[in-house]
């Protein structure tokens, strides 16, 4: 069923209740340990391996919402090689039109650099991945349509665009696309820019939101989160401890921790009662094992 599930609460506090039956494993930028991040190859590989996919969005020059993490195109595309032929002098995504971005290869860099060392362990997988190249930078509209077909919940992180002329447009455009796709009840919007979350709460209160945080926690954390209208807190692993989890869960907040690739640490967090973890290594077998462990512990 792909119809949006709209909660009665403006903060959509029930969004994460659907995941209460077993640990929530969220694929960070897709299955990025084995596939190029934020591409359809990484998203498709998540099917059957996790219960939610996290991805990042930015606006490009013509206002199209693109699924891409960095402001610069350099790390995960061949933009530096293609720029001259496309008449581009800047390698920042917000300076490129969507049709120019669609000319780029967002997958070969992964095969060339093997950032997680996974391809070196499996020549067969490397060979299969090569057959999937090139990978293109997808639009949010495309990914929402794909997720609706597969009933895959999404965590859409809205990247900081304060240094660009598109800053005032990004939240409105993202929420418009989510609504148009009928995915309001299947999406949580997150950001390190908490002002974006306030805008989301004002313009689209039926869409769940979550506050991303690293390095330190805001003062008076629970009242602060309630003032944002969020239903979840997404802290960096290094600033997460058991007392934090207990406090937030007692206050009715979901807690999803990023980015946790160590299985031992993941089990500890889940035993503390976190709602979920973001990981570069989603795997359904591990999810099942953790679920069994938690049931035994309970």
SERO-4910 file (N, C-alpha, C, O; in steps of 0.05 Angstrom, whole numbers):
BEGIN
 pado doro    nc1    nc2    nc3   cac1   cac2   cac3    cc1    cc2    cc3    oc1    oc2    oc3
  Unk    A     17    -24      0      0      0      0     18     25      0     34     28     18
  Unk    A     14     42    -19     32     65    -21     18     92    -14     31    113    -15
  Unk    A     -7     90     -6    -21    115      2     -8    126     27     -1    112     45
  Unk    A     -6    153     28      6    166     51    -10    160     76    -35    159     76
  Unk    A      5    156     98     -7    151    124     -3    176    140     19    182    148
  Unk    A    -24    191    145    -22    217    157    -31    215    186    -54    207    192
  Unk    A    -13    221    205    -19    220    233    -36    244    241    -35    265    229
  Unk    A    -52    241    263    -68    263    273    -51    285    285    -57    309    282
  Unk    A    -29    277    298    -12    297    311      3    314    290     13    303    270
  Unk    A      5    341    294     20    357    276     49    348    273     62    352    253
  Unk    A     60    336    294     87    327    294     90    298    284    112    288    283
  Unk    A     67    286    277     67    259    267     83    240    285    101    225    276
  Unk    A     77    241    311     91    225    330     89    195    326    105    180    337
  Unk    A     70    187    310     66    158    307     83    147    284     82    123    278
  Unk    A     98    164    270    113    155    247    130    131    253    130    111    238
  Unk    A    145    131    275    164    110    281    151     86    295    164     66    300
  Unk    A    125     89    303    112     67    317    110     42    299    110     19    310
  Unk    A    110     45    273    107     22    255    132      4    256    131    -19    247
  Unk    A    154     14    267    179     -1    268    184    -14    295    206    -25    300
  Unk    A    165    -13    313    170    -21    340    173    -51    343    184    -60    363
  Unk    A    165    -67    324    166    -96    327    194   -108    325    198   -130    336
  Unk    A    212    -94    313    240   -103    311    258    -80    306    249    -58    299
  Unk    A    284    -83    310    303    -61    307    301    -48    280    298    -62    259
  Unk    A    303    -22    279    302     -6    255    330     -2    244    346     13    255
  Unk    A    336    -15    222    362    -11    208    357      7    185    342      1    167
  Unk    A    372     30    184    368     50    164    394     51    147    415     55    157
  Unk    A    390     46    121    413     45    103    422     73     97    408     89     85
  Unk    A    447     79    105    458    106    102    467    111     74    487    100     64
  Unk    A    452    129     60    457    135     32    454    110     14    467    107     -6
  Unk    A    436     92     23    433     67     10    454     47     20    466     51     41
  Unk    A    458     25      5    478      5     14    505     14      4    517      2    -14
  Unk    A    515     36     17    538     50      6    565     36     11    585     44      0
  Unk    A    565     15     28    590      1     31    597    -17      7    620    -24      2
  Unk    A    576    -23     -9    580    -41    -32    572    -29    -58    578    -40    -79
  Unk    A    559     -6    -57    549      7    -82    554     38    -79    555     48    -57
  Unk    A    556     52   -102    560     81   -100    536     95    -87    513     91    -94
  Unk    A    542    111    -67    522    123    -50    502    140    -66    509    152    -86
  Unk    A    477    141    -55    456    158    -66    451    153    -96    444    172   -111
  Unk    A    454    128   -104    447    121   -132    426     98   -131    423     86   -110
  Unk    A    413     93   -153    393     72   -153    406     45   -149    392     27   -139
  Unk    A    431     41   -156    443     15   -150    445     10   -120    440    -12   -111
  Unk    A    451     32   -104    453     29    -75    425     26    -63    422     13    -43
  Unk    A    405     40    -74    378     38    -63    366     10    -69    354     -2    -51
  Unk    A    369      1    -94    357    -25   -101    369    -48    -85    355    -67    -77
  Unk    A    395    -45    -78    408    -66    -62    398    -67    -34    403    -87    -20
  Unk    A    384    -47    -25    373    -46      2    348    -63      5    342    -71     28
  Unk    A    335    -69    -16    310    -84    -14    315   -111     -2    331   -127    -11
  Unk    A    300   -117     20    304   -141     35    326   -141     55    330   -160     70
  Unk    A    341   -118     56    363   -116     75    358    -97     98    372    -98    118
  Unk    A    340    -78     94    335    -58    115    306    -49    114    291    -58     97
  Unk    A    298    -32    133    271    -24    135    267      6    128    244     16    128
  Unk    A    288     20    122    287     48    115    313     55    101    334     44    106
  Unk    A    311     74     82    334     85     68    337    114     74    318    129     73
  Unk    A    362    122     81    368    150     84    382    161     59    399    147     48
  Unk    A    375    185     51    387    197     28    389    227     33    376    238     51
  Unk    A    405    241     16    410    269     19    400    284     -6    401    274    -28
  Unk    A    390    309     -1    380    324    -24    390    353    -23    395    365     -2
  Unk    A    393    363    -48    401    391    -53    387    401    -78    378    385    -94
  Unk    A    384    427    -79    373    439   -104    396    446   -123    417    456   -114
  Unk    A    392    440   -148    411    448   -168    402    476   -180    382    487   -171
  Unk    A    416    485   -199    412    513   -209    384    518   -219    374    540   -214
  Unk    A    371    499   -231    344    504   -242    322    497   -222    298    497   -229
  Unk    A    330    491   -197    310    486   -176    301    457   -173    284    451   -157
  Unk    A    313    439   -189    307    411   -186    320    399   -161    343    405   -155
  Unk    A    305    383   -146    316    371   -122    332    346   -131    320    326   -141
  Unk    A    358    346   -127    375    324   -134    383    308   -109    386    320    -87
  Unk    A    387    282   -113    395    265    -90    426    264    -91    438    250   -108
  Unk    A    438    278    -73    468    281    -73    476    292    -46    462    308    -34
  Unk    A    499    282    -36    508    289     -9    524    315     -8    517    334      6
  Unk    A    546    316    -23    565    339    -20    555    363    -36    540    361    -55
  Unk    A    564    387    -27    559    410    -44    575    409    -70    565    416    -91
  Unk    A    600    399    -67    617    396    -91    612    369   -105    608    349    -91
  Unk    A    614    369   -131    610    345   -146    635    328   -148    634    306   -159
  Unk    A    657    338   -138    683    326   -143    686    297   -133    695    280   -147
  Unk    A    678    292   -108    684    266    -95    670    243   -108    682    222   -112
  Unk    A    644    246   -115    628    223   -124    617    226   -152    596    215   -159
  Unk    A    632    240   -169    624    240   -198    648    247   -214    670    253   -204
  Unk    A    645    246   -241    666    254   -259    663    282   -269    670    288   -292
  Unk    A    651    300   -252    646    327   -260    671    342   -268    671    358   -287
  Unk    A    694    337   -254    719    351   -261    727    345   -289    738    363   -303
  Unk    A    723    321   -298    730    313   -325    711    324   -346    718    330   -369
  Unk    A    685    327   -338    664    335   -357    659    365   -358    646    374   -376
  Unk    A    669    379   -338    661    407   -335    667    424   -360    649    439   -369
  Unk    A    691    422   -371    698    439   -393    679    435   -417    669    454   -429
  Unk    A    674    410   -423    656    403   -446    628    413   -442    613    418   -461
  Unk    A    620    416   -416    593    426   -410    592    456   -405    571    467   -398
  Unk    A    615    469   -408    617    497   -404    615    506   -375    606    528   -370
  Unk    A    624    489   -357    622    496   -328    649    503   -317    669    489   -323
  Unk    A    650    524   -301    675    531   -287    674    524   -258    695    521   -245
  Unk    A    650    521   -246    647    513   -218    640    484   -216    626    473   -234
  Unk    A    649    471   -195    642    443   -190    622    440   -168    617    418   -158
  Unk    A    609    462   -160    587    461   -140    561    453   -153    554    464   -175
  Unk    A    547    434   -141    522    424   -153    502    446   -158    488    445   -179
  Unk    A    500    466   -141    480    487   -145    486    505   -168    469    522   -174
  Unk    A    509    502   -181    515    518   -204    510    503   -230    513    514   -252
  Unk    A    500    478   -228    495    462   -252    465    458   -255    450    455   -235
  Unk    A    455    457   -280    428    450   -285    424    420   -284    443    405   -285
  Unk    A    399    412   -281    393    384   -278    401    368   -303    410    345   -301
  Unk    A    397    380   -327    405    365   -351    435    362   -353    444    342   -365
  Unk    A    450    380   -342    479    378   -342    488    356   -322    506    341   -327
  Unk    A    474    356   -299    480    336   -278    474    308   -288    488    289   -280
  Unk    A    454    305   -305    447    279   -315    468    267   -335    467    244   -341
  Unk    A    486    284   -344    507    275   -361    530    262   -346    548    249   -358
  Unk    A    530    265   -319    552    256   -303    550    226   -296    528    215   -295
  Unk    A    573    214   -291    574    187   -281    579    188   -251    600    198   -242
  Unk    A    560    179   -235    562    180   -206    569    153   -194    564    148   -170
  Unk    A    579    135   -211    585    108   -201    613     98   -204    623     83   -187
  Unk    A    627    107   -225    654     96   -231    674    103   -209    692     87   -205
  Unk    A    670    126   -196    689    133   -175    690    112   -153    711    107   -141
  Unk    A    667     98   -148    666     78   -127    683     54   -135    698     43   -118
  Unk    A    682     46   -160    698     23   -169    727     30   -168    744     14   -162
  Unk    A    734     55   -175    762     64   -176    774     67   -149    798     61   -145
  Unk    A    759     76   -129    770     82   -102    765     60    -82    779     58    -62
  Unk    A    743     44    -85    736     23    -66    737     34    -38    753     24    -22
  Unk    A    721     54    -31    725     68     -5    721     52     20    732     59     41
  Unk    A    707     30     19    703     13     42    719    -13     40    718    -30     58
  Unk    A    735    -16     19    751    -41     16    734    -65     11    745    -88     13
  Unk    A    709    -62      3    691    -85     -1    696    -98    -28    695   -122    -31
  Unk    A    702    -81    -48    705    -92    -75    731   -109    -77    732   -129    -92
  Unk    A    750   -102    -61    775   -118    -61    771   -146    -49    787   -163    -53
  Unk    A    749   -149    -34    743   -175    -22    726   -193    -40    722   -216    -34
  Unk    A    715   -181    -61    697   -196    -78    700   -187   -107    687   -168   -116
  Unk    A    716   -202   -123    720   -195   -151    693   -199   -166    687   -184   -185
  Unk    A    678   -219   -158    652   -224   -171    634   -200   -168    620   -192   -187
  Unk    A    633   -189   -144    615   -166   -140    626   -142   -155    610   -127   -167
  Unk    A    652   -138   -155    663   -116   -171    656   -118   -200    648    -99   -213
  Unk    A    658   -143   -211    651   -147   -239    622   -141   -244    615   -130   -265
  Unk    A    604   -149   -226    575   -143   -229    570   -113   -228    554   -103   -243
  Unk    A    584   -100   -210    580    -71   -207    588    -56   -232    574    -37   -240
  Unk    A    609    -65   -245    618    -52   -269    596    -53   -291    593    -35   -306
  Unk    A    580    -75   -291    559    -77   -311    536    -57   -306    520    -52   -323
  Unk    A    535    -46   -281    514    -27   -274    522      2   -281    506     20   -277
  Unk    A    546      6   -289    556     33   -295    548     42   -323    546     25   -341
  Unk    A    545     68   -327    547     89   -307    522     91   -290    501     84   -299
  Unk    A    525    102   -266    503    108   -249    498    139   -251    518    154   -251
  Unk    A    473    147   -253    467    175   -255    458    187   -228    450    172   -210
  Unk    A    460    213   -225    450    226   -201    420    228   -204    409    240   -222
  Unk    A    405    215   -186    376    215   -188    363    240   -178    375    255   -162
  Unk    A    339    245   -186    323    267   -175    307    256   -152    302    232   -150
  Unk    A    299    273   -133    282    264   -111    255    253   -122    245    234   -111
  Unk    A    245    266   -142    220    257   -153    222    228   -163    203    212   -158
  Unk    A    244    221   -176    248    193   -185    250    174   -161    238    152   -162
  Unk    A    264    181   -141    268    163   -118    242    160   -102    236    138    -93
  Unk    A    226    181   -100    200    179    -86    182    160   -101    168    144    -89
  Unk    A    182    162   -128    165    144   -144    174    115   -140    157     97   -137
  Unk    A    200    110   -140    211     83   -135    204     73   -108    196     50   -105
  Unk    A    207     90    -87    201     82    -60    172     75    -56    164     57    -41
  Unk    A    154     90    -70    125     85    -68    119     57    -79    103     43    -67
  Unk    A    131     50   -101    126     24   -113    135      1    -94    122    -20    -92
  Unk    A    158      6    -80    169    -15    -63    161    -12    -34    171    -27    -17
  Unk    A    143      7    -28    134     12      0    158     15     19    158      4     41
  Unk    A    178     30     10    203     34     25    202     62     39    203     82     25
  Unk    A    201     63     65    203     89     79    229    102     74    250     89     70
  Unk    A    229    129     73    253    144     68    258    164     90    240    177    100
  Unk    A    284    167     97    293    190    112    307    208     93    329    202     83
  Unk    A    295    231     88    306    251     69    320    273     84    307    289     98
  Unk    A    347    273     83    362    295     96    364    318     77    374    316     55
  Unk    A    355    341     86    357    366     71    384    379     78    388    388    101
  Unk    A    401    380     59    428    390     63    428    421     65    410    434     55
  Unk    A    447    431     79    450    460     84    455    475     57    473    468     42
  Unk    A    438    495     52    441    510     27    442    540     33    436    557     16
  Unk    A    449    547     58    449    575     67    467    593     51    463    617     51
  Unk    A    488    581     39    507    598     25    499    601     -5    515    612    -20
  Unk    A    475    592    -12    467    594    -40    441    610    -42    428    615    -22
  Unk    A    435    618    -66    410    634    -71    385    616    -70    363    626    -70
  Unk    A    389    590    -68    367    571    -68    357    564    -39    339    548    -36
  Unk    A    370    576    -19    364    569      8    335    571     16    324    554     29
  Unk    A    322    592      7    294    597     14    274    578      0    251    577      7
  Unk    A    284    564    -21    266    547    -37    267    518    -29    248    503    -34
  Unk    A    288    509    -16    293    480    -14    272    466      2    263    445     -7
  Unk    A    263    476     25    243    462     41    217    460     27    204    439     26
  Unk    A    208    483     15    182    483      1    182    463    -22    162    449    -27
  Unk    A    204    461    -37    205    443    -60    206    414    -51    193    397    -63
  Unk    A    220    408    -30    221    380    -20    194    372    -10    184    350    -17
  Unk    A    181    388      6    154    381     17    134    379     -6    116    362     -5
  Unk    A    136    396    -26    117    394    -49    120    367    -63    100    355    -69
  Unk    A    144    358    -67    149    333    -81    139    309    -64    127    290    -75
  Unk    A    144    310    -38    135    288    -21    105    286    -22     94    264    -24
  Unk    A     91    309    -20     62    308    -21     52    299    -48     33    282    -50
  Unk    A     64    309    -69     55    301    -96     58    271   -101     43    259   -116
  Unk    A     78    259    -89     83    230    -92     65    213    -74     65    189    -76
  Unk    A     48    226    -58     32    211    -39     48    197    -17     40    176     -7
  Unk    A     71    209    -10     90    195      8     92    210     35    111    205     50
  Unk    A     73    227     41     75    243     66     78    225     91     92    232    110
  Unk    A     64    203     91     65    185    114     88    165    113     91    149    132
  Unk    A    104    165     92    126    146     89    153    159     90    173    147     84
  Unk    A    153    185     96    178    200     96    182    215    122    163    225    134
  Unk    A    207    215    131    215    233    153    236    252    142    255    243    129
  Unk    A    233    278    146    252    298    137    270    305    160    261    311    181
  Unk    A    296    304    155    315    311    175    335    332    165    338    335    140
  Unk    A    348    345    183    368    365    175    384    374    199    375    373    222
  Unk    A    409    382    194    426    395    214    417    424    217    423    437    238
  Unk    A    404    435    197    394    462    197    366    461    210    347    454    196
  Unk    A    364    467    235    339    463    250    318    484    242    295    481    246
  Unk    A    327    506    229    308    526    219    292    513    196    268    519    193
  Unk    A    305    496    181    290    482    160    267    465    172    245    464    160
  Unk    A    272    453    195    252    436    208    228    453    217    205    444    216
  Unk    A    234    477    226    212    495    234    195    502    210    171    504    213
  Unk    A    208    507    187    193    513    163    176    488    155    152    492    148
  Unk    A    187    465    157    172    440    152    147    438    170    125    432    160
  Unk    A    151    443    195    129    441    214    107    461    208     84    455    211
  Unk    A    115    485    198     95    505    192     80    499    166     56    502    164
  Unk    A     95    490    145     83    487    119     72    459    114     53    455     98
  Unk    A     83    439    127     75    411    122     75    395    148     91    377    151
  Unk    A     57    402    166     58    389    193     51    360    192     57    345    212
  Unk    A     40    350    170     34    321    169     58    304    162     57    280    164
  Unk    A     81    317    154    105    302    148    123    302    172    130    323    184
  Unk    A    131    278    181    148    275    204    175    288    200    186    289    178
  Unk    A    187    299    222    213    312    221    231    302    243    221    292    264
  Unk    A    257    304    239    277    295    258    300    314    258    309    323    237
  Unk    A    311    320    282    334    338    285    360    322    285    364    305    302
  Unk    A    377    328    265    404    317    265    422    334    282    420    358    283
  Unk    A    441    320    296    459    335    314    485    321    316    486    296    319
  Unk    A    507    336    315    534    325    320    550    343    339    542    366    343
  Unk    A    571    332    350    590    346    367    580    352    395    594    346    415
  Unk    A    555    362    398    544    369    424    514    370    422    502    371    401
  Unk    A    501    369    446    472    370    447    462    398    453    475    412    469
  Unk    A    440    407    441    429    433    449    422    433    479    416    412    490
  Unk    A    422    457    491    414    459    519    384    454    522    369    459    503
  Unk    A    377    444    546    349    437    551    337    421    527    318    430    514
  Unk    A    349    398    523    345    384    498    316    377    493    306    382    471
  Unk    A    302    365    512    274    357    507    256    380    501    242    379    481
  Unk    A    256    402    517    240    425    509    248    437    482    231    446    467
  Unk    A    274    436    476    283    447    450    272    431    427    262    442    408
  Unk    A    273    404    429    262    387    408    232    391    405    222    391    383
  Unk    A    219    394    427    190    398    426    184    425    412    164    427    398
  Unk    A    201    445    417    196    471    404    200    469    374    188    485    359
  Unk    A    216    450    365    220    446    336    197    431    323    193    432    298
  Unk    A    181    417    339    159    401    329    168    375    317    153    363    301
  Unk    A    192    365    324    202    340    313    192    316    328    184    319    352
  Unk    A    192    293    315    184    269    329    208    251    335    206    230    348
  Unk    A    232    260    326    256    243    330    281    260    332    282    283    322
  Unk    A    300    249    346    327    261    349    347    242    336    347    218    342
  Unk    A    364    252    319    384    236    305    412    245    313    424    262    299
  Unk    A    423    235    335    449    244    345    472    228    333    468    204    325
  Unk    A    495    240    331    519    226    323    526    205    344    521    209    368
  Unk    A    537    183    336    542    161    354    560    170    377    556    161    400
  Unk    A    580    186    372    600    193    392    588    209    415    600    210    436
  Unk    A    565    222    411    553    238    432    529    224    444    513    237    459
  Unk    A    526    198    438    502    183    448    510    165    471    528    148    468
  Unk    A    496    167    493    501    149    515    474    139    525    452    147    516
  Unk    A    475    120    545    451    107    554    431    127    567    407    125    563
  Unk    A    442    146    582    425    165    596    409    182    576    386    188    580
  Unk    A    422    190    554    409    206    533    386    190    522    364    201    518
  Unk    A    391    165    515    370    148    503    346    145    522    323    149    513
  Unk    A    352    139    547    330    136    566    313    161    569    289    160    570
  Unk    A    327    184    571    313    210    574    295    216    551    272    224    554
  Unk    A    305    212    527    290    219    503    267    199    498    245    207    491
  Unk    A    272    174    503    251    154    499    229    158    519    205    154    513
  Unk    A    236    165    544    216    170    564    199    195    557    176    197    565
  Unk    A    211    213    542    196    237    533    180    232    508    167    250    498
  Unk    A    181    207    498    165    200    474    178    206    448    165    206    427
  Unk    A    204    211    449    219    217    424    232    192    413    243    175    428
  Unk    A    231    188    387    247    167    374    276    176    374    282    200    372
  Unk    A    294    157    375    323    163    375    336    144    354    336    120    357
  Unk    A    348    157    334    362    142    313    390    152    311    394    176    307
  Unk    A    409    135    314    438    142    317    453    138    291    450    118    278
  Unk    A    471    157    284    487    155    260    517    157    268    523    167    289
  Unk    A    534    147    250    531    125    232    545    102    246    569    104    254
  Unk    A    532     79    249    541     57    266    547     33    249    528     19    241
  Unk    A    572     27    245    580      4    229    591    -19    245    595    -41    234
  Unk    A    597    -15    270    607    -36    288    583    -52    299    567    -41    314
  Unk    A    581    -78    292    558    -94    302    556    -95    333    533    -95    343
  Unk    A    578    -95    347    577    -95    376    565    -69    386    548    -70    404
  Unk    A    573    -47    375    562    -21    383    532    -20    376    516     -9    391
  Unk    A    524    -30    353    496    -30    345    479    -45    365    458    -37    373
  Unk    A    489    -69    373    474    -85    392    471    -70    419    450    -71    431
  Unk    A    492    -56    427    491    -42    452    470    -19    451    454    -16    469
  Unk    A    470     -4    429    451     17    426    422      7    425    405     18    438
  Unk    A    418    -15    411    391    -26    409    382    -37    436    358    -34    443
  Unk    A    400    -48    452    393    -57    478    387    -34    497    371    -37    516
  Unk    A    398    -11    492    392     13    507    364     24    500    352     39    516
  Unk    A    354     15    477    327     24    470    325     45    448    304     57    445
  Unk    A    347     49    433    345     67    411    324     56    391    320     32    389
  Unk    A    312     74    376    292     66    357    306     53    333    296     32    323
  Unk    A    328     64    324    342     53    301    371     63    299    379     81    314
  Unk    A    385     52    280    412     60    274    416     64    244    405     48    228
  Unk    A    431     84    237    440     88    209    466     72    205    483     74    222
  Unk    A    468     58    184    492     42    179    498     41    149    480     42    132
  Unk    A    524     38    143    533     34    115    531      5    108    535     -2     84
  Unk    A    526    -13    127    526    -42    123    499    -54    131    498    -70    150
  Unk    A    477    -46    118    451    -59    125    451    -87    116    460    -94     94
  Unk    A    440   -105    133    438   -133    125    415   -146    140    415   -145    165
  Unk    A    396   -157    127    373   -168    139    379   -191    159    365   -194    179
  Unk    A    400   -206    154    407   -228    172    415   -216    199    407   -227    220
  Unk    A    431   -194    199    438   -182    224    414   -171    238    411   -173    263
  Unk    A    395   -159    223    370   -148    235    356   -170    250    347   -166    272
  Unk    A    353   -194    237    338   -216    249    352   -225    275    339   -231    295
  Unk    A    379   -226    274    394   -235    297    390   -215    320    385   -224    343
  Unk    A    391   -189    315    388   -169    336    360   -171    348    356   -168    372
  Unk    A    340   -176    330    313   -178    340    310   -201    360    297   -198    381
  Unk    A    322   -223    353    321   -246    371    335   -240    398    325   -248    419
  Unk    A    358   -227    396    372   -220    420    356   -202    438    355   -206    463
  Unk    A    343   -182    426    327   -164    442    303   -177    455    296   -171    478
  Unk    A    291   -196    440    268   -210    452    277   -227    476    263   -228    496
  Unk    A    300   -240    473    310   -256    495    317   -238    519    311   -245    542
  Unk    A    329   -214    513    336   -196    535    311   -185    549    312   -180    573
  Unk    A    289   -182    534    265   -171    546    250   -192    562    229   -186    574
***
